[in-house]
Amino acid sequence: MEVTMPDRAVAKVFMTGRSQAVRLPKEFRFKTEEVRIRAEGSKVILEPIEDDWEWLNELHKLGPLDDDAVQAAEEDMPPQDRPELDVFK
């Protein structure tokens, strides 16, 4: 069951050492170690940085690869010589 987050709340701003911090209400806690921070006018927006491997979890949900896909991935193809596409020479 997915818990819905409220639209707004009030958070406390405080100093920790020489840094400013914000104590988020528990309904707004992040489920990640890092967040991306950006400014839009006078607003400061925090966004979770998604797990780089999440796409692999989604791919895994599609099920196992068929034999043709495995064979194509393992096939050793010779390098192609296509000078018309070599723009760096």
Jmol script that loads the backbone (N, CA, C; Angstrom):
load data "model"
ATOM      1  N   MET A   1       0.840  -1.177   0.000  1.00  0.00           N
ATOM      2  CA  MET A   1       0.000   0.000   0.000  1.00  0.00           C
ATOM      3  C   MET A   1       0.888   1.244   0.000  1.00  0.00           C
ATOM      4  N   GLU A   2       0.684   2.096  -0.973  1.00  0.00           N
ATOM      5  CA  GLU A   2       1.497   3.299  -1.096  1.00  0.00           C
ATOM      6  C   GLU A   2       0.946   4.395  -0.205  1.00  0.00           C
ATOM      7  N   VAL A   3       1.841   5.008   0.555  1.00  0.00           N
ATOM      8  CA  VAL A   3       1.448   6.105   1.438  1.00  0.00           C
ATOM      9  C   VAL A   3       1.557   7.402   0.653  1.00  0.00           C
ATOM     10  N   THR A   4       0.501   8.206   0.681  1.00  0.00           N
ATOM     11  CA  THR A   4       0.552   9.480  -0.030  1.00  0.00           C
ATOM     12  C   THR A   4       1.161  10.546   0.866  1.00  0.00           C
ATOM     13  N   MET A   5       1.959  11.396   0.252  1.00  0.00           N
ATOM     14  CA  MET A   5       2.644  12.465   0.961  1.00  0.00           C
ATOM     15  C   MET A   5       1.757  13.707   0.949  1.00  0.00           C
ATOM     16  N   PRO A   6       1.687  14.424   2.058  1.00  0.00           N
ATOM     17  CA  PRO A   6       0.916  15.672   2.052  1.00  0.00           C
ATOM     18  C   PRO A   6       1.548  16.684   1.091  1.00  0.00           C
ATOM     19  N   ASP A   7       0.759  17.639   0.640  1.00  0.00           N
ATOM     20  CA  ASP A   7       1.259  18.659  -0.285  1.00  0.00           C
ATOM     21  C   ASP A   7       2.229  19.620   0.378  1.00  0.00           C
ATOM     22  N   ARG A   8       1.991  19.962   1.642  1.00  0.00           N
ATOM     23  CA  ARG A   8       2.826  20.940   2.337  1.00  0.00           C
ATOM     24  C   ARG A   8       2.917  20.633   3.818  1.00  0.00           C
ATOM     25  N   ALA A   9       3.940  21.210   4.401  1.00  0.00           N
ATOM     26  CA  ALA A   9       4.141  21.136   5.848  1.00  0.00           C
ATOM     27  C   ALA A   9       5.138  22.230   6.204  1.00  0.00           C
ATOM     28  N   VAL A  10       5.371  22.417   7.476  1.00  0.00           N
ATOM     29  CA  VAL A  10       6.349  23.399   7.945  1.00  0.00           C
ATOM     30  C   VAL A  10       7.540  22.625   8.495  1.00  0.00           C
ATOM     31  N   ALA A  11       8.737  23.069   8.125  1.00  0.00           N
ATOM     32  CA  ALA A  11       9.961  22.434   8.603  1.00  0.00           C
ATOM     33  C   ALA A  11      10.818  23.473   9.311  1.00  0.00           C
ATOM     34  N   LYS A  12      11.601  23.025  10.257  1.00  0.00           N
ATOM     35  CA  LYS A  12      12.492  23.907  11.016  1.00  0.00           C
ATOM     36  C   LYS A  12      13.838  24.028  10.310  1.00  0.00           C
ATOM     37  N   VAL A  13      14.353  25.246  10.256  1.00  0.00           N
ATOM     38  CA  VAL A  13      15.682  25.524   9.724  1.00  0.00           C
ATOM     39  C   VAL A  13      16.592  25.772  10.923  1.00  0.00           C
ATOM     40  N   PHE A  14      17.794  25.165  10.907  1.00  0.00           N
ATOM     41  CA  PHE A  14      18.711  25.336  12.029  1.00  0.00           C
ATOM     42  C   PHE A  14      20.141  25.253  11.529  1.00  0.00           C
ATOM     43  N   MET A  15      21.062  25.642  12.368  1.00  0.00           N
ATOM     44  CA  MET A  15      22.483  25.584  12.039  1.00  0.00           C
ATOM     45  C   MET A  15      23.090  24.334  12.672  1.00  0.00           C
ATOM     46  N   THR A  16      23.932  23.656  11.912  1.00  0.00           N
ATOM     47  CA  THR A  16      24.704  22.548  12.432  1.00  0.00           C
ATOM     48  C   THR A  16      26.153  22.815  12.028  1.00  0.00           C
ATOM     49  N   GLY A  17      26.952  23.187  13.008  1.00  0.00           N
ATOM     50  CA  GLY A  17      28.302  23.667  12.700  1.00  0.00           C
ATOM     51  C   GLY A  17      28.192  24.971  11.927  1.00  0.00           C
ATOM     52  N   ARG A  18      28.823  25.008  10.748  1.00  0.00           N
ATOM     53  CA  ARG A  18      28.747  26.211   9.911  1.00  0.00           C
ATOM     54  C   ARG A  18      27.800  26.013   8.726  1.00  0.00           C
ATOM     55  N   SER A  19      26.989  24.961   8.769  1.00  0.00           N
ATOM     56  CA  SER A  19      26.052  24.669   7.681  1.00  0.00           C
ATOM     57  C   SER A  19      24.618  24.866   8.135  1.00  0.00           C
ATOM     58  N   GLN A  20      23.787  25.275   7.216  1.00  0.00           N
ATOM     59  CA  GLN A  20      22.358  25.387   7.500  1.00  0.00           C
ATOM     60  C   GLN A  20      21.707  24.059   7.138  1.00  0.00           C
ATOM     61  N   ALA A  21      20.764  23.624   7.952  1.00  0.00           N
ATOM     62  CA  ALA A  21      20.069  22.360   7.719  1.00  0.00           C
ATOM     63  C   ALA A  21      18.572  22.563   7.902  1.00  0.00           C
ATOM     64  N   VAL A  22      17.811  21.633   7.359  1.00  0.00           N
ATOM     65  CA  VAL A  22      16.354  21.658   7.483  1.00  0.00           C
ATOM     66  C   VAL A  22      15.924  20.320   8.062  1.00  0.00           C
ATOM     67  N   ARG A  23      15.141  20.355   9.111  1.00  0.00           N
ATOM     68  CA  ARG A  23      14.610  19.133   9.712  1.00  0.00           C
ATOM     69  C   ARG A  23      13.279  18.826   9.030  1.00  0.00           C
ATOM     70  N   LEU A  24      13.277  17.788   8.205  1.00  0.00           N
ATOM     71  CA  LEU A  24      12.073  17.435   7.457  1.00  0.00           C
ATOM     72  C   LEU A  24      11.094  16.665   8.334  1.00  0.00           C
ATOM     73  N   PRO A  25       9.800  16.951   8.225  1.00  0.00           N
ATOM     74  CA  PRO A  25       8.809  16.121   8.916  1.00  0.00           C
ATOM     75  C   PRO A  25       8.903  14.687   8.386  1.00  0.00           C
ATOM     76  N   LYS A  26       8.549  13.711   9.200  1.00  0.00           N
ATOM     77  CA  LYS A  26       8.751  12.318   8.796  1.00  0.00           C
ATOM     78  C   LYS A  26       7.990  11.949   7.531  1.00  0.00           C
ATOM     79  N   GLU A  27       6.889  12.630   7.238  1.00  0.00           N
ATOM     80  CA  GLU A  27       6.140  12.343   6.008  1.00  0.00           C
ATOM     81  C   GLU A  27       6.936  12.726   4.759  1.00  0.00           C
ATOM     82  N   PHE A  28       7.974  13.536   4.919  1.00  0.00           N
ATOM     83  CA  PHE A  28       8.762  14.015   3.787  1.00  0.00           C
ATOM     84  C   PHE A  28      10.162  13.405   3.743  1.00  0.00           C
ATOM     85  N   ARG A  29      10.420  12.395   4.554  1.00  0.00           N
ATOM     86  CA  ARG A  29      11.747  11.783   4.566  1.00  0.00           C
ATOM     87  C   ARG A  29      12.050  11.129   3.226  1.00  0.00           C
ATOM     88  N   PHE A  30      13.318  11.212   2.836  1.00  0.00           N
ATOM     89  CA  PHE A  30      13.766  10.593   1.595  1.00  0.00           C
ATOM     90  C   PHE A  30      14.169   9.153   1.852  1.00  0.00           C
ATOM     91  N   LYS A  31      13.972   8.304   0.854  1.00  0.00           N
ATOM     92  CA  LYS A  31      14.393   6.909   0.946  1.00  0.00           C
ATOM     93  C   LYS A  31      15.679   6.720   0.143  1.00  0.00           C
ATOM     94  N   THR A  32      16.582   7.666   0.270  1.00  0.00           N
ATOM     95  CA  THR A  32      17.833   7.635  -0.470  1.00  0.00           C
ATOM     96  C   THR A  32      18.921   8.314   0.353  1.00  0.00           C
ATOM     97  N   GLU A  33      20.161   8.085  -0.027  1.00  0.00           N
ATOM     98  CA  GLU A  33      21.293   8.673   0.691  1.00  0.00           C
ATOM     99  C   GLU A  33      21.617  10.088   0.211  1.00  0.00           C
ATOM    100  N   GLU A  34      21.262  10.403  -1.046  1.00  0.00           N
ATOM    101  CA  GLU A  34      21.584  11.711  -1.614  1.00  0.00           C
ATOM    102  C   GLU A  34      20.363  12.308  -2.300  1.00  0.00           C
ATOM    103  N   VAL A  35      20.347  13.631  -2.357  1.00  0.00           N
ATOM    104  CA  VAL A  35      19.294  14.340  -3.083  1.00  0.00           C
ATOM    105  C   VAL A  35      19.941  15.358  -4.012  1.00  0.00           C
ATOM    106  N   ARG A  36      19.236  15.676  -5.071  1.00  0.00           N
ATOM    107  CA  ARG A  36      19.662  16.738  -5.986  1.00  0.00           C
ATOM    108  C   ARG A  36      19.011  18.019  -5.503  1.00  0.00           C
ATOM    109  N   ILE A  37      19.747  19.114  -5.514  1.00  0.00           N
ATOM    110  CA  ILE A  37      19.214  20.392  -5.048  1.00  0.00           C
ATOM    111  C   ILE A  37      19.275  21.389  -6.197  1.00  0.00           C
ATOM    112  N   ARG A  38      18.208  22.145  -6.361  1.00  0.00           N
ATOM    113  CA  ARG A  38      18.175  23.179  -7.395  1.00  0.00           C
ATOM    114  C   ARG A  38      17.321  24.336  -6.915  1.00  0.00           C
ATOM    115  N   ALA A  39      17.518  25.467  -7.542  1.00  0.00           N
ATOM    116  CA  ALA A  39      16.761  26.666  -7.179  1.00  0.00           C
ATOM    117  C   ALA A  39      15.846  27.051  -8.333  1.00  0.00           C
ATOM    118  N   GLU A  40      14.643  27.469  -7.985  1.00  0.00           N
ATOM    119  CA  GLU A  40      13.695  28.051  -8.937  1.00  0.00           C
ATOM    120  C   GLU A  40      13.222  29.352  -8.321  1.00  0.00           C
ATOM    121  N   GLY A  41      13.816  30.442  -8.760  1.00  0.00           N
ATOM    122  CA  GLY A  41      13.509  31.727  -8.139  1.00  0.00           C
ATOM    123  C   GLY A  41      13.949  31.700  -6.689  1.00  0.00           C
ATOM    124  N   SER A  42      13.032  31.994  -5.772  1.00  0.00           N
ATOM    125  CA  SER A  42      13.366  31.978  -4.348  1.00  0.00           C
ATOM    126  C   SER A  42      13.128  30.609  -3.710  1.00  0.00           C
ATOM    127  N   LYS A  43      12.696  29.629  -4.499  1.00  0.00           N
ATOM    128  CA  LYS A  43      12.431  28.279  -3.975  1.00  0.00           C
ATOM    129  C   LYS A  43      13.686  27.420  -4.055  1.00  0.00           C
ATOM    130  N   VAL A  44      13.849  26.542  -3.077  1.00  0.00           N
ATOM    131  CA  VAL A  44      14.898  25.532  -3.093  1.00  0.00           C
ATOM    132  C   VAL A  44      14.188  24.192  -3.182  1.00  0.00           C
ATOM    133  N   ILE A  45      14.527  23.401  -4.188  1.00  0.00           N
ATOM    134  CA  ILE A  45      13.832  22.139  -4.437  1.00  0.00           C
ATOM    135  C   ILE A  45      14.805  20.984  -4.252  1.00  0.00           C
ATOM    136  N   LEU A  46      14.404  20.009  -3.444  1.00  0.00           N
ATOM    137  CA  LEU A  46      15.188  18.796  -3.218  1.00  0.00           C
ATOM    138  C   LEU A  46      14.498  17.645  -3.935  1.00  0.00           C
ATOM    139  N   GLU A  47      15.270  16.869  -4.689  1.00  0.00           N
ATOM    140  CA  GLU A  47      14.722  15.719  -5.403  1.00  0.00           C
ATOM    141  C   GLU A  47      15.594  14.508  -5.126  1.00  0.00           C
ATOM    142  N   PRO A  48      14.983  13.346  -4.906  1.00  0.00           N
ATOM    143  CA  PRO A  48      15.799  12.153  -4.682  1.00  0.00           C
ATOM    144  C   PRO A  48      16.576  11.798  -5.943  1.00  0.00           C
ATOM    145  N   ILE A  49      17.788  11.319  -5.757  1.00  0.00           N
ATOM    146  CA  ILE A  49      18.574  10.806  -6.874  1.00  0.00           C
ATOM    147  C   ILE A  49      18.252   9.325  -6.965  1.00  0.00           C
ATOM    148  N   GLU A  50      17.656   8.956  -8.070  1.00  0.00           N
ATOM    149  CA  GLU A  50      17.218   7.573  -8.243  1.00  0.00           C
ATOM    150  C   GLU A  50      18.411   6.630  -8.345  1.00  0.00           C
ATOM    151  N   ASP A  51      18.188   5.410  -7.929  1.00  0.00           N
ATOM    152  CA  ASP A  51      19.188   4.361  -8.024  1.00  0.00           C
ATOM    153  C   ASP A  51      19.544   4.154  -9.496  1.00  0.00           C
ATOM    154  N   ASP A  52      20.838   4.227  -9.833  1.00  0.00           N
ATOM    155  CA  ASP A  52      21.269   4.069 -11.223  1.00  0.00           C
ATOM    156  C   ASP A  52      20.896   2.717 -11.808  1.00  0.00           C
ATOM    157  N   TRP A  53      20.660   1.737 -10.967  1.00  0.00           N
ATOM    158  CA  TRP A  53      20.370   0.392 -11.450  1.00  0.00           C
ATOM    159  C   TRP A  53      18.877   0.081 -11.471  1.00  0.00           C
ATOM    160  N   GLU A  54      18.031   1.056 -11.184  1.00  0.00           N
ATOM    161  CA  GLU A  54      16.589   0.814 -11.167  1.00  0.00           C
ATOM    162  C   GLU A  54      16.089   0.312 -12.523  1.00  0.00           C
ATOM    163  N   TRP A  55      16.688   0.797 -13.614  1.00  0.00           N
ATOM    164  CA  TRP A  55      16.273   0.359 -14.947  1.00  0.00           C
ATOM    165  C   TRP A  55      16.475  -1.146 -15.112  1.00  0.00           C
ATOM    166  N   LEU A  56      17.502  -1.695 -14.454  1.00  0.00           N
ATOM    167  CA  LEU A  56      17.761  -3.123 -14.552  1.00  0.00           C
ATOM    168  C   LEU A  56      16.671  -3.923 -13.842  1.00  0.00           C
ATOM    169  N   ASN A  57      16.185  -3.408 -12.715  1.00  0.00           N
ATOM    170  CA  ASN A  57      15.079  -4.068 -12.023  1.00  0.00           C
ATOM    171  C   ASN A  57      13.837  -4.109 -12.902  1.00  0.00           C
ATOM    172  N   GLU A  58      13.565  -3.013 -13.621  1.00  0.00           N
ATOM    173  CA  GLU A  58      12.411  -2.972 -14.524  1.00  0.00           C
ATOM    174  C   GLU A  58      12.593  -3.962 -15.669  1.00  0.00           C
ATOM    175  N   LEU A  59      13.799  -4.050 -16.203  1.00  0.00           N
ATOM    176  CA  LEU A  59      14.088  -4.982 -17.284  1.00  0.00           C
ATOM    177  C   LEU A  59      13.912  -6.424 -16.818  1.00  0.00           C
ATOM    178  N   HIS A  60      14.331  -6.693 -15.599  1.00  0.00           N
ATOM    179  CA  HIS A  60      14.219  -8.044 -15.039  1.00  0.00           C
ATOM    180  C   HIS A  60      12.758  -8.488 -14.936  1.00  0.00           C
ATOM    181  N   LYS A  61      11.855  -7.550 -14.719  1.00  0.00           N
ATOM    182  CA  LYS A  61      10.429  -7.874 -14.605  1.00  0.00           C
ATOM    183  C   LYS A  61       9.853  -8.415 -15.910  1.00  0.00           C
ATOM    184  N   LEU A  62      10.535  -8.165 -17.038  1.00  0.00           N
ATOM    185  CA  LEU A  62      10.048  -8.647 -18.330  1.00  0.00           C
ATOM    186  C   LEU A  62      10.236 -10.149 -18.494  1.00  0.00           C
ATOM    187  N   GLY A  63      11.036 -10.751 -17.644  1.00  0.00           N
ATOM    188  CA  GLY A  63      11.246 -12.188 -17.712  1.00  0.00           C
ATOM    189  C   GLY A  63      12.583 -12.522 -18.354  1.00  0.00           C
ATOM    190  N   PRO A  64      12.876 -13.823 -18.460  1.00  0.00           N
ATOM    191  CA  PRO A  64      14.170 -14.238 -19.004  1.00  0.00           C
ATOM    192  C   PRO A  64      14.259 -13.958 -20.507  1.00  0.00           C
ATOM    193  N   LEU A  65      15.499 -13.825 -20.988  1.00  0.00           N
ATOM    194  CA  LEU A  65      15.730 -13.640 -22.418  1.00  0.00           C
ATOM    195  C   LEU A  65      15.476 -14.942 -23.157  1.00  0.00           C
ATOM    196  N   ASP A  66      14.985 -14.835 -24.388  1.00  0.00           N
ATOM    197  CA  ASP A  66      14.818 -16.057 -25.176  1.00  0.00           C
ATOM    198  C   ASP A  66      16.172 -16.455 -25.769  1.00  0.00           C
ATOM    199  N   ASP A  67      16.243 -17.651 -26.359  1.00  0.00           N
ATOM    200  CA  ASP A  67      17.513 -18.180 -26.867  1.00  0.00           C
ATOM    201  C   ASP A  67      18.117 -17.301 -27.956  1.00  0.00           C
ATOM    202  N   ASP A  68      17.278 -16.708 -28.822  1.00  0.00           N
ATOM    203  CA  ASP A  68      17.789 -15.848 -29.895  1.00  0.00           C
ATOM    204  C   ASP A  68      18.497 -14.619 -29.327  1.00  0.00           C
ATOM    205  N   ALA A  69      17.939 -14.028 -28.289  1.00  0.00           N
ATOM    206  CA  ALA A  69      18.546 -12.840 -27.683  1.00  0.00           C
ATOM    207  C   ALA A  69      19.884 -13.196 -27.038  1.00  0.00           C
ATOM    208  N   VAL A  70      19.947 -14.324 -26.363  1.00  0.00           N
ATOM    209  CA  VAL A  70      21.196 -14.759 -25.730  1.00  0.00           C
ATOM    210  C   VAL A  70      22.251 -15.025 -26.794  1.00  0.00           C
ATOM    211  N   GLN A  71      21.865 -15.714 -27.881  1.00  0.00           N
ATOM    212  CA  GLN A  71      22.808 -16.018 -28.959  1.00  0.00           C
ATOM    213  C   GLN A  71      23.329 -14.732 -29.608  1.00  0.00           C
ATOM    214  N   ALA A  72      22.460 -13.769 -29.856  1.00  0.00           N
ATOM    215  CA  ALA A  72      22.877 -12.505 -30.469  1.00  0.00           C
ATOM    216  C   ALA A  72      23.837 -11.745 -29.563  1.00  0.00           C
ATOM    217  N   ALA A  73      23.607 -11.781 -28.266  1.00  0.00           N
ATOM    218  CA  ALA A  73      24.473 -11.069 -27.325  1.00  0.00           C
ATOM    219  C   ALA A  73      25.848 -11.718 -27.221  1.00  0.00           C
ATOM    220  N   GLU A  74      25.900 -13.031 -27.405  1.00  0.00           N
ATOM    221  CA  GLU A  74      27.162 -13.754 -27.257  1.00  0.00           C
ATOM    222  C   GLU A  74      27.936 -13.882 -28.564  1.00  0.00           C
ATOM    223  N   GLU A  75      27.301 -13.571 -29.692  1.00  0.00           N
ATOM    224  CA  GLU A  75      27.935 -13.724 -30.998  1.00  0.00           C
ATOM    225  C   GLU A  75      29.105 -12.751 -31.146  1.00  0.00           C
ATOM    226  N   ASP A  76      30.232 -13.270 -31.616  1.00  0.00           N
ATOM    227  CA  ASP A  76      31.423 -12.447 -31.807  1.00  0.00           C
ATOM    228  C   ASP A  76      31.412 -11.915 -33.235  1.00  0.00           C
ATOM    229  N   MET A  77      31.121 -10.644 -33.386  1.00  0.00           N
ATOM    230  CA  MET A  77      31.020 -10.034 -34.709  1.00  0.00           C
ATOM    231  C   MET A  77      32.359  -9.403 -35.088  1.00  0.00           C
ATOM    232  N   PRO A  78      32.780  -9.572 -36.355  1.00  0.00           N
ATOM    233  CA  PRO A  78      34.020  -8.911 -36.783  1.00  0.00           C
ATOM    234  C   PRO A  78      33.795  -7.407 -36.889  1.00  0.00           C
ATOM    235  N   PRO A  79      34.856  -6.605 -36.700  1.00  0.00           N
ATOM    236  CA  PRO A  79      34.690  -5.153 -36.822  1.00  0.00           C
ATOM    237  C   PRO A  79      34.292  -4.779 -38.250  1.00  0.00           C
ATOM    238  N   GLN A  80      33.509  -3.747 -38.382  1.00  0.00           N
ATOM    239  CA  GLN A  80      33.065  -3.281 -39.694  1.00  0.00           C
ATOM    240  C   GLN A  80      33.980  -2.160 -40.175  1.00  0.00           C
ATOM    241  N   ASP A  81      34.312  -2.186 -41.452  1.00  0.00           N
ATOM    242  CA  ASP A  81      35.115  -1.125 -42.051  1.00  0.00           C
ATOM    243  C   ASP A  81      34.182  -0.272 -42.909  1.00  0.00           C
ATOM    244  N   ARG A  82      33.819   0.900 -42.390  1.00  0.00           N
ATOM    245  CA  ARG A  82      32.903   1.792 -43.111  1.00  0.00           C
ATOM    246  C   ARG A  82      33.494   3.204 -43.094  1.00  0.00           C
ATOM    247  N   PRO A  83      34.451   3.472 -43.999  1.00  0.00           N
ATOM    248  CA  PRO A  83      35.161   4.755 -43.978  1.00  0.00           C
ATOM    249  C   PRO A  83      34.249   5.965 -44.166  1.00  0.00           C
ATOM    250  N   GLU A  84      33.125   5.808 -44.841  1.00  0.00           N
ATOM    251  CA  GLU A  84      32.228   6.954 -45.042  1.00  0.00           C
ATOM    252  C   GLU A  84      31.623   7.453 -43.736  1.00  0.00           C
ATOM    253  N   LEU A  85      31.641   6.634 -42.702  1.00  0.00           N
ATOM    254  CA  LEU A  85      31.111   7.040 -41.402  1.00  0.00           C
ATOM    255  C   LEU A  85      32.199   7.535 -40.451  1.00  0.00           C
ATOM    256  N   ASP A  86      33.450   7.436 -40.856  1.00  0.00           N
ATOM    257  CA  ASP A  86      34.554   7.845 -39.987  1.00  0.00           C
ATOM    258  C   ASP A  86      34.822   9.341 -40.165  1.00  0.00           C
ATOM    259  N   VAL A  87      34.182  10.166 -39.368  1.00  0.00           N
ATOM    260  CA  VAL A  87      34.301  11.618 -39.494  1.00  0.00           C
ATOM    261  C   VAL A  87      35.527  12.170 -38.763  1.00  0.00           C
ATOM    262  N   PHE A  88      36.251  11.326 -38.048  1.00  0.00           N
ATOM    263  CA  PHE A  88      37.389  11.803 -37.266  1.00  0.00           C
ATOM    264  C   PHE A  88      38.721  11.649 -37.996  1.00  0.00           C
ATOM    265  N   LYS A  89      38.728  11.170 -39.224  1.00  0.00           N
ATOM    266  CA  LYS A  89      39.987  11.015 -39.976  1.00  0.00           C
ATOM    267  C   LYS A  89      40.151  12.142 -40.941  1.00  0.00           C
TER     268      LYS A  89
END
end "model"
wireframe off; spacefill off
backbone 0.3
color backbone group
